[in-house]
Amino acid sequence: MIFEIHNDRTNVLNAEPFFVDVLNAELRYPIKSMERYVNDGDIVEPSLPQVGWDGWCRLVRKPKFMAPWFPSGLLARAVRLADKFRVEYGFDDQRIRPEPSDIPALDVEIPLRDYQQEAVDRAVQVGFGVLDMPPRSGKTRTAIAIVRRLTQPTIWLAPTDRIVRQTVEAINSFFGPGYAYHLEGTAGRDIALGKNIVVCTAATAVRLKRPFYASRECLIVDEWHHGASVSYKKIMRCCGHIFHRYGMTGTFFRSGSDELAMHALLANTVYKMTSSELLDLGHLVPVHVAFLPVLGKKLRLDHSIPRWETFNGGHGKFGIMEHAYRNQLCAHAAYVLAHKGYRVLVLVCTKKQGYLIKDTIEALLPPVKLGKKLNRVEFISTDLHRGRQGDVIDSFNERGQVQILIGTTILGEGVDLPVADALVLARGQQAEVSLTQAMYRICTAAEGKRQAVLVDFADRHNKKLEKHSLERLQTYYKEPTFQVEVLPSPAVFPQWLAKREKGV
């Protein structure tokens, strides 16, 4: 049996039928809805059509007149299966590293930490793979250095417009104004063809045609943990000729059952850095986590109403977003932290929850002096004009008037807040990827920052919320830079905080 390897797919030549069945049984994952995948090229039907759809998405393709194949990201898994079933195999690697391009070599120095230089060297040597490096480790700068070494026309994907803008600014700060091009929609496609580095969101990239991708020889995807989405599958179908393909993420896993879909596109880890290593090097600070118990009445919902079974319509809405006592706890924790001099980040689920917490904190603070354009507590959401958002974030980062910054997902990936040394996680929920991204927001080492504090909540007033709290607690315990304590009562939080400040 021969594994014939291409950039995007691996053909299985001369395979025994039983091994193809083994691959088909192993390279699959469960999905909730068939509709999302039917027109996306993935196989969702079972082997016996009369049974009906069985809930699995299969990644092995079995064309009638061609050899079976699977996405090349799953090659290592296929090899392990061949070893397990003692199937003899060989490799025929058809991938071709591109010749040097006409792009002039960039005579510019990019300052790198030792581990970043090691990651660049390894990535260029291997040619493709995932940079599995924790949040705050400098993945963007590392990727810029990779692009400089390769000097290949590149398409760089980021999850949001804000991150795209920040990436373009970072690239151009090294290579000069206009070197990287921010592509918004498809109107600037012709201009983009002449640019060495094109940066855009996946929403834009999925609308680009194959002739544009034919002009690219390198693909970089920021926040690769989004790689299981349908958009990235469609994008990758246009990149079969691209040898150099890199993913960057601080959370190389998925919270759901579709992790295999992400690995199918790109799975090999080209370089890995751990949070404990970053802590030892002084690039992260230790974080003390306080779990405050929510001691309110049990939340009872009429589960005969289907919408109350959902997070947004039931236990999440009434147990977190609009739960008066819990939001008061969040506000009080933020106030105590600010009173002690912390720069506090409060992450909420919805705009309504954000406004409720903001109003409660403002009632605890002294009134703002006349003439002040900004308040000590500010809430950033889509209701706030983009210019005002920038002013608020700048004030927070410059240790100005804004001391407590409340935000929805608009303060998610890509918004750099290095001075933040306290986080109140008001939004609850359980997804490990988004939680890990959030909790590392306050870890970045900065001048005068020796440690950070994270406040979360033990939601004992509802079974589902309590389960979510336990899952978050387990996530904190897994991280060596986080020290966790479940407090017996919210009333002891000020004393707990005083002890942490004294190093007790």
N, C-alpha and C positions, 0 to 999 in steps of 0.2 A: 504494500500500500504506500502511496506517495501523497504527501501534503504539498500541493502546488500553491505557493504563497504569493499573493498579490497585495498591493497596498490596502485594499478594502475587503478582499475576500480570499478565502483559501479553498481551493478545489480538492476533493478527496478522490484520488484516482486509484482504480483497481481495488476498491474496498469491498470486503465481504458484506452481503446484505445485512447480516446480523449486527455488524459494527455501525452501519448507517442507522439502524434502528436504535442502537445504544446512544449514538449522538443525538438523534431526534428526541429521545426520552430525557436526556440530561440537559441539553442546551435549550431550555424553555423556561418560562416564568409565568405565573398566574396574573391575569388582568381582570378588572372588574367589568369593563365594557368592550364589546367586540367592535362597535362602530368606529372607534378611534383608530383601529389598526387595519380594517378591511381594505381601505384605499391607500395604505401606507406601505404595502409590499410585504409585511410580515405575515406569516402563516398562522391563522387562528383556527382552522378547521381540524378536527381530529382525523385519525387514519380511517375510521369507519364513518362515512358521511351520514349513514342512517341514524347514528347516535345523536347527531346535533352538536353544536359547539360545546366544548367541554371546559372552557374557562382558561385555556392555556395559549400563550403566544409562543410559537416555535421559531427558532432562529436557524434551523437547518433547512436548506432549500433542496428539493429533489426534482429537478427538471426531467421531463420524459426522455429527451435525447441528449442530455449532457450529464456530466459527472455531478454528484451532490456537492454542495458547498455551504460554507457558513462564514459569517463575518470574521475577519482576521484577528480581531481583538480576542476571540475565543480560542485561538490556536493552542495556548498553554493548557487550557482545560481539555481540549481534544487529545493532546499528547498524553496527559495524565490518564485519560480513559483508555487510550491505546496501551499504555504500560500496565494498567490494572487488568485488562483483558488479554494481555500477552499477545498483542497484535504487532507483527513486525512492520516497521514503517521507515520511510526516508523522507528527505525534504528536497524540493526543487524551488528555490527562492527566486522568484521572477521580479522582485522589487529592484528598481534602479535608482541609485542616488544621483540627483541631477548634477550636470556639469556646472562649473562656475558661471554665473550670469554676467551680463554686461554692466551690472550696477557697480560703480566704483567702490572700492574698499573705503570704509569710514575711518578716518584717522582721528578718532575721538576717544578719550579715556572715560570709561564708565566705572566709577568707584564701586567696588564690590567687597562684601565681607568674604571671609575665607570659604564659608560653606556655599555662598552664592557662586563663587568662582568654580568651586568643585562641581556644582550642579550644572553650570554652563558647559564645562569641559565634558562632563558625562553625556549631557543632552546632545551636543554636537557630535560626539563620537558615535553614539548609538543611532541617532538620526530621528527618533520619534519616541514618544512615550509621555507619561504623566509626571509632572513635578508635584509630588505629594508633600507639601510644606505647610506648616500651620499658618493660620491667619496672623498677620503682622510680621511675616518673615521676609517680605520684600520680593514676592514672586514676580511682580510687574517689572521691576528693575532687572531681575534675572532673565526674564524673557526678552527684554530689550537687548541685553548683552548677547543672547543667543541669535537674535535677528542680525545684529551687527557682525557676528562671526560668519553667519551663513551667506549674507548678502544676496538673498533670493527675494523675488517679489512675493510679498506676504499679504494674506488676509488675516486680520486679527478680530476675533469675535468676543464681545462682552455682553453681559445680560441686560444692562440698562444704559440709557443715554448718558446718565451722569457718569458712569464708569467709562463709557466711550470717550467722553470729553476729557476726563482725567487722564486716560491712557494716551490720547493724542497730545495733551500738554506735556506729559512725561517724556514721550518719545521725542517730541520737537525740542524739548529743553536740552537734549543731548545732540540731536542730529541737525537742528536748525529749523527755523519757521517754515511750515508748509511741507516738511518731509513726509509726515504722516497725514493722511487725508481722512477726515470724518465724513463717511458716507451716510446720508440720511435719506431713506427711501431709495428709489432707483433713478431719480432725476439727474444725479451727478455721476451716473455710471460711466459715461464716456470720459469724464475727467479722471475718475478713479483708475481707469485702465492705464493711464500714464504715470500713476503714483507707485512708488516702491512699497509703501506700507498703506493699506486700506483698513481702517478700523470702523466697525459697525456692530449693531446688535444682531442677534439671530433673526429677529423679525424682519430686518432689512435683507440679511444674507439669504434667507429662504426665498426671496423674490428675485434674486439675481439668476441669470441664465448661464448655461454651460460655457458660452464663449468668454464670459468674464472669468470664470474659474480656470479656464484654460490658460489665462495669463498669470496665474499664481503658481508658485512652486513651494510655498510654505504656508501652513495653517496653524494658527495659535488660538486656542479657546480658553478664555479666562473663566473661572468658576466652573470647572469641568463637571462638577456634581450635577449640573443641569443637563448633562449630555444624554440622558435617557429620553429626552423629549422628542416628540415627533418632528419638530423643526430641525433638530440636529441630524436626525436620520435622513431627512430630505437633503440637507446641506451636504452631508457626507457622500451622498450618491453622485454629486457633481465633482467630488474630489478624488476619484479613483486614481488619477495620475499623480497625485501629490504624495511624495515620499516623506518629506519633513512635515510631521504633524505632531503638535504638542498640546497637552491639556495642563491646566494649572488649577489646583484646588487645595484648600486646607482641610477639606472633609471629603476624602476619597471613598465615599460610600453613599448609599441612598437610604432614606428613612422608610421607603415603601418596599414593595416586592419586586421592583423593576430594576434592581441593581445590574442584573445581567444585560439589560438593554444598553446601559452605559458602557459596560465592559466590552460589549460586542464591537463598539466603535473604536475604543482605545483602552487598553487594559494594563499594559506593562508599565511598571513604575520605574522611570528612568533615574529618579533621585528622590530620597525620602529624608525629611528632617523632622525631629520630634519636638514637642513643646518643652520637654524637660531639657533637651539640649540647648534650646534658645534661652531658657531660664538660666542655665549654667553660664551661658555666654553673656548674660546681662542684657539681652534684647527684650526680654519679657520680665514682668514683675509678678510675684506671687499674689494670688487672689484669695481672700477670705469670703466664704459664702455663708450667709445667715438665712436659714429657712424659718420664716415666721408662720406660726399656725393660724389658720383662719378659724376662729372659734364661734362663728355665727351659727344660726339655726340651720338644720338640715334642709337642703334644697330639694323640694318635692315637685316633680313635674308630672303632668298628665300624659303618659307615654302612649295613650290611645291616639294622640295627635302626632302624625308622622314627623312633622317638622321639628318637634321638640326632641327627636332622637339625634338631630344633627348638632354639631358644636355651635355654629353660628345662629341657629334658630332655637336652641334649647339650653342645655347645661352650660355652654360657653357664654351665651348671651346673658342669662339670668344669674349664672354662678360666677362670672368674671367681669364681662364688659359693663354690665349695669348693676353689679352687686355693690350696694352702697357701702357696706362695712369693709369689704375687701379693698375697694378703691380708696377709702379713707386710710386704710393701713398703708397702701402704696404712697399716698400723699404724705402721710406722717413720716414714713421712712425716708422719703426724699428730703423733707424739711430738716429732719435730724442730721442727715448727711451734709446738707448744704450749710447748716449752722456750724458744723465742725470744720468747714472749709473745703469740702470735697466739691469737685466738678461732677455733677450728677446727670446721668443719662437715664431717662425713663422710657421704656419701650412698651407701647400699648397695641391692642388689637384693632381698635376702630377709632374714628374721629370722635364719636360720642364719648367713649371712655377717656380719650385724651383731654377733651374739654372738661369732663367731670373732675379729673385729677388736677388739672391746671387750676380750676376755680377753687378747689379745696386748698391747694398749696398757697394760692394768692391770699386766701383769707387768713393764713397763718403768718404771712410775711408783712413787714412794715410797708406802708404805701410808698410808691416810687416818687422820687423827687421830681418836681416840675422841670420840664426841659429835657428829660431823658427820653431818647427815641426808642430804647429797648427796655424790657422788663427783666427782672431777675429770673423769672420763669417764662419760657417761651415754648409754644407748641407748633411744631412744623408738620404740616399736612398739605394736601393738594389745595386747601383753601387759602394758603399763604402764597402771595406772589413770589415768583422765583428770585427776584432781586432781594426781597425781604428775607427769604430763606438764606441767601448767601450772607447777608449782614448778620443774621442770628448766629449762623455757624461760625463766622469769623470772630464774632464777639466771644463766643464760647471758647474757641481754640486760643484766642489771645488773652484769655483770663480777664475779659472785660465785664460788662454789666450782666450778661447772661450767665447764670450759674447753674440753673436747672434746665435741661433741654429735653422736652417730651417729643416723641415722634412715633409715627406708624412705620410701615415698611419703607417709607420714603427715606428713612434714616438707616436703611439696610446696607447691603453690600455696596462698597465703593465710596461711602462717606467716611472720610478719615477724621477721627476725633482723638488725637493722641493724648490730649490733656485729660480726657475723661478718666477718672479714677474711682467712680462709683456707678453701679448700674442697678436700677430697680426694674426687675423683669415683671411688669404688670400684666403681660398678655397671656400668661399660662401656656397652654398647648403642650404638645409632646414631641413634635418632629425633631429628631436628633440633629439633622443637618442645620436647620435654621437656628436651633438652640446653640450649637457649637459656634456658628458664625456670630451670634449675638454675644455670647459670654466672653469671647476674645476681644470684643470692642474695647475693653478697659485694661487689657494686658500689656499694651505697648509701653515700653520703657520710655520715660521722658524726664526732663530736668526736674528734680525735686520730687519725683514719684518713686516711692519705695515699695508700695503695695497698693492693692485695690480691693474694693469691697463690692460684693454682689448680694443683692437681697432678692430672694424668691419666696414663694408662699406654699405652705403645706395645706392644700385645699381639702380639708376633711369634711366639708359640708355637702359633698356629692361623691358617689362611688367612682364615676368616670373621671371626675376632676382629681380625685385622690390618686387614681391609677396614673394619670398624667404627671402628677407631682412626683410620684415614686420613680417614674421613668426619667424625669429630669434629674432627680437626686442621683440616680445611678450614673447618668452621664457626667455629672460633676465629679463623682467618686472615681471615675475612670481616668480623669485628667490629673496628672501628677502635679500640675501647678496650682490646683484648686484645693483648699482646705475647707471642709464642710462641717457645719454644726447646725443641728435642728434645735431651735430655741423652745423652751417650755411655754413661753408666752411672749407676745409682741412687746409687753411692757419692759422686758429685760433687754431689749435691743440697744438702748443708749449705753447701758453698762457693758454689754458685750462689745460694742464698738470702742468704748474707752479702753478696754483691755487689749483689743487688737492694736490700737494706736501705741500702746505701751510695750507691745511685743510679747504680751502674755499668751 
